[in-house]
Amino acid sequence: MDRSAVLYASLVEDAYEAIATIGPDLTISYANDAVASLLGYRSDEVLGREVTDLVHPDDIERALLGLSGLDTWGMAKGTTSFRLRHRDGTWRAVDMTGSPVTDGVDQHLAVYCRPATYQRAVDTVMTRLLDGEPRTRAIAPLLEVFDWAENDMHVAISWFAAGAHEFVTTGLPRELSGAEPDPGHPWATVRSHGIGVHEPGPESLEPQRRTLATELGRGALWVESAPDAGSPTPALITVWSRVDGPPPKGHAFGMTTAQTHIELILRWSHQAALLEAAAHTDSLTGLPNRRSLFERIDEDHQGGALLFCDLDRFKPVNDEHGHHVGDEVLRQVANRLAATVRAGDVVARTVLEQDAHRRLGQVLGDRGVEIVAVVVEPVALQVG
């Protein structure tokens, strides 16, 4: 066999993608060795099987629709995704492209398949964001864009939230994820300067972290940051290769994808939190608003008491000193009331229209809440 023929055979047999051909009778007429790593079958075990035996039942109709127009229109251009049966009985999502080929007699469809890790991860991220799931759940799928299991890598993503460092990882301890107030080099360096750091090995780490990395068989590491709209502390992405393995910078596409989507997730969750706070907070005083008060009452099934406080002679304050002074009066009243109640009590600001007191009483009475009317005069307040 000449060199060009050897090269041609190697292009197919040694390819990372699983390559197979489907004959006119919808049976598999050829499969390369990569089918084993993708689906767990030896190539000879899939020969002669109907392709529908391997396609998920929910995807079969779509697959047959694509094949039905093959003779007339050819294979649709672009990439599609199907779930295929693995030898262990699970379903594996794959990205697939196809093209018509011939054996000199019949037309066949050649399909080229690879794990749909990137697309599946992105789709899962978007679904979880739209469902309002916590950031930990939304960020976790991004670990898969590195194909870490196939490459014997480890990945960690850390960020700062609610006064603490959170992280998701493929099996790394917190000490090797950057999710600490004082994470040491290289995480502290990236966090401070926003410039990625690549270390050829764990030698630059302090002893405890270096020992952990060695015990886990980790070699080179690469750390990059991603902006966090809700915190001055950026998120960190850490990629660890195995000892004597290829450098992690070979996964630049995964890193760029992770950075983009982490920034999106953190910005989204920050904006969602702001909107949620605005919907439940009075913008002037910072107290819970009427919506928040009624939600609290709905949630409290044990009943209780409502103290309704009205400011007497408040209009003259606005008229004589201006609305900015009146606003300050309201803020001081709010602060003083909030400082005097018990930890489990709620101080809320709600503006009630005429005759609302009677209707409010009816509503709260039905919920087992007693109303106590209190008049507060802002006599001792410092207003200017």
N, C-alpha and C positions, 0 to 999 in steps of 0.2 A: 504494500500500500504506500503510495507516495505521500509526501509531507502534507500536501493540501488536503488529502483525504483524511489523514490522521487528525489534522487541525479541525476539519469539519465535524468529524465524529466526536472530538473532544468538546467542541462548542455545545453539543447537545447532551452528551453523557455526563460531562463534568459541570454542567450549569447549576447555579444555585436554584434557579426556578425549576419547579416540576413541569416537565413537558410531556404531553400526551396527545395522541391523535384519536379522533372519533370517526368511525366509518359510517357509511350510508345507513347501516342498520342500527345506529346509535350504540354500538359496542366499542370498547376501547381496543384499538388495533396496535397501539405502541405506547410505551411509557418509559421514561428514563429513570435513572437510579435515584434522582432527587425526590421521587414520589415516596420513597421510604422515610426520609426525614420529615416530609410534610404530613403524610397520612399514616405512616407506620407499616405500609404494605411493601413487599418486594415488588419490583416491576412486573415479574411474571405472574404475580397473584392477581393483578388487575386486568390482565389481557383477556379479552373475550367477555368481560362483564359489561352489562348495560350501564351506561353512564347514570341513568336514573337510580341505580342501586346505591350510588355514592352521594347523590344530591339530597339535601334536606327536603322533607315533604313539602314544607311551605315555600320552597324555592323551585320546585319541579316545574310548575306551570310557567314561570318566567323563563326557565331554561329551555323548555320545549318551544315557547314562542320565538325565542331567539334562533333556535335551530330550524324552525319550520320555514323560515325565509332564506335559508342559506343558499339553496340552489339558484333562486331568482335574484336575490339582492346581495348575497355575500354576507360576511360577518360585519356586524355594526362596528364602526371604529370606536376606539376608546377602551376604558377599563370598566369592568363590572365586578360585582362581588357575590359570591355564593358561599353557602355553608356545606362543607363536604364531610362525609363520615370518616373518622379516624378508626384505625384498627381496634382501639380500646373502647369504641362505642360512643365516644364524645364527638361533638361537631366542631370543626375548625373553619373559621371564616378565612376565605382566600380572595385576593384580588386576581382577576383573570382577564387576559386578553386573548384574542384568537385570530386566526388567519386561515384561508383555504389552502390546502396543499394536495398534491396528487401522488399516487404511487405509479403513475403511468397508465393506469386503467380506470380507477375510481377516484372521485373527489373525497377528501377527508377534511376534517376540521382539526387544525392544530391548536391546542390551548396551552397557555403559559401561565402558571399559577405560582403565587408566592403568598406567605402569610399576610393577612390584612391587618397587621398590628397597628400601623399608623392611622389608617382610616377608621378602624374600629375604636381606637383610643380617642380620636377627635370626636367621633359621633357620640361616644359615651360621655365625654366631657360636656358637650352641648346639651345632651338630654338631661344630665344631672343639674346643670345650671338652670335650665328652664323649669325643672321640677323643684327648684329652691333648696337643693340638698346642701349640706355643710361643705365648706371649702375642702376639708380633708377628703370627702367622697368625690368631689369634682376634680381635684388635682391628681388623685391616685392613678387614674388610667394613663396619665402621661408617662408613667414609668415604662410603659410598654413601647413607646416610640423608639426606644433604644435597642429593642430586641435583646434585652439583657440576658435572658436565659440561654438563647442560642449562642451568644458570644461570651458566656461565662463572665459576665460583668456584674457589678452592683451599682445601683443608682439611689440617690436620696434627694428629696426636694424639701426644703425647710423655709418657713416664713414666720413672721411675728404677728400675733393676734391676741387681743384681750389680755395684754400684759404678760404673755408667755410665748415661747418659741414652740411651734408645732412642726411636725414633719411626717412625711410618708417615705417608705423605703422598701427595697426589695429584700431586706434582711440585715441591713446594717444597724449597729447600735447607735444610739443618739450621739455618742462621742465622735463618730465618723460621718455624721450627717450635717454638721454645722448648726444644729438646732440647740445652741447653748448661748447664754449671755456672753461668755468669754470662750469662744470656740477654738482659739489658738490659730496659728498659721496652718493652711492658707486661707481658711474661711474668714478670719478677722481681716485679713488683707483685702480680700475681695469685697467684703461688706463695707469697709472704709473707703476704698478707692473706686469700686465699681468696675475694675479691670480684672478680667479672667486670669487665673493662675493655673499653670500646668506643672506638676511635679513628677519627675521620672520615677520616684519611689517614695516610700513613707519616711525616709531618713530625716526629713525636715520637721516631722511632727514631734511633739513632746513625748517622753518615754511611754506613758500609759497608752496614748493613742497609737503610737508606733507598734507597741506590743499587740494591741487589738487587731490592727491591720495585718500584721504578720500572721497571727493565729487564723485569720480568715482567708489567708492566701491572697491578699490584695497587694498590688504592685503600684503602678502609676495612678495618679488621680488628677482630675481636671475639675476646677470649680469656676462657675460663672454665676452672675447675678441676674435678677429680673426685677424691674421696678414694681413697687407696691404702692398704689395710689392712696391706701389707707394708713400707711406707716412710713416714717423716715428710714426704717430699716428695710433694705431690699430682701427679696427672697433669694435663696441660694440653691443652685443645682450642682450636685456632686456626682461625678462618674468615676468609678474605680475599675481598673482593669485587673486581671489576674496577674500573679507573679509571672514574669517572662512572657506575658501576653502582648498583643499589639497595643500601641498607645491609644488612650481613650479619645484623642483628638480625631481619630478616624470616624467618630460618630458626630460630626459637625451638624449634619442634617437633623438628627434627633435633638441635639442641643438647641439649635435655632427654633425648631418646632416647640420644644418645651418652654423656652423663654417667652415666645409669643403668646402661647396659650396660658401660661401662668400669669403673665401680666393681664391678660383678658379676664381670667377668673378673679383675680384679686381686685381689679377695677370694678368688675360687675358686682361682686359681693359688697364692696365698699359703697357703691352707689345704691345698691338695694338696701343697705343698712341705713343710709342717709334718708332715703325715701320712707322707710319704715318709721324712723325716728320723727321725721317731719309730719307723718300722718297721725302720730300719737302725742305730739308735743306742742305746747303753746310757744310760738316763736318769740314772744316778748319776755315771758317770765321763765321759760324753760321747764315749766310744770307740765305734767300730763294734761291733755286736753279733754274735751267732753267725750270724744270717741274712746279714749283710753279709760276714762272713768267708768263709762257704761260697760266696757268689756270686762273691767275688773269686777263690777257688780254682777255681771252674768256668770263669771267664773266662781264667785264666792257663793256656795250653796248653803252656808251656815247662817246667812243673814248678818245684820250689823246695824250700825248707825251712821247717818250722813249729817255732818255739820255744814250748814249752808251759811257762808259768810258774805255779807254785803258791805261795801264801803260807803259809809254815810258821808255826805257833803264832799263827794269826790269831784263832781262837776266843777265847782268853783276853783279847785286846784288847776284843772286844765284851762279854765277861762282866765284866771289871774296870772298864772305862771307859765302857761304854755304846755303843749302836749308832751314835750320832752321831759318836763318835770313830772307830769302825770304818769308817764311811763316809768320813771324812776320810782315813784310811789308804789306802783304795782309790783315792781321788782323787789323792793324792800319788804312789802307785805308778804310776797311769796317766799322770800328767804326766811323771814321770821316765822311764818307758819310752818315751813318745812323743818325748821330747826327745833320746833317745840313738840312735834308729834312723835309717836313711838315708831320703832323700826318697821313694823309691818303695816303702818297706816299710809294712806295715800292723800297727798294734797294736790288737787287739780284745779285748773282754771277753766271755767265754762261761762260763756255769755248766754244768758237766757232771755228770750223775748218776753213781751208782756203776756201775762196769764200762764207763763211756763211753769211757775212754781207749783200751781195747783196740779197741772198735768204731770209734772215730775213726781209729785207726791203720790199720785195714783200709780204711776209705773213702778216706783220703788216700793210702794206698799205691797203691790202684787208679788214682789220678789223678797218680801220679808225684811226690808230695810226701813228702819225708823229714821224720820227726818227731825233734826233739831235745828231750829232757826237761830242764828247768832248774828248780831250786828257789830261790826268792827269799825271803830272810828280811828282814822290815821292821824291822831293828835301828836304823838311823840316822834313821828318820822322825820328824818333829816331830808328835806326836799331841795335844798339849794343853798 
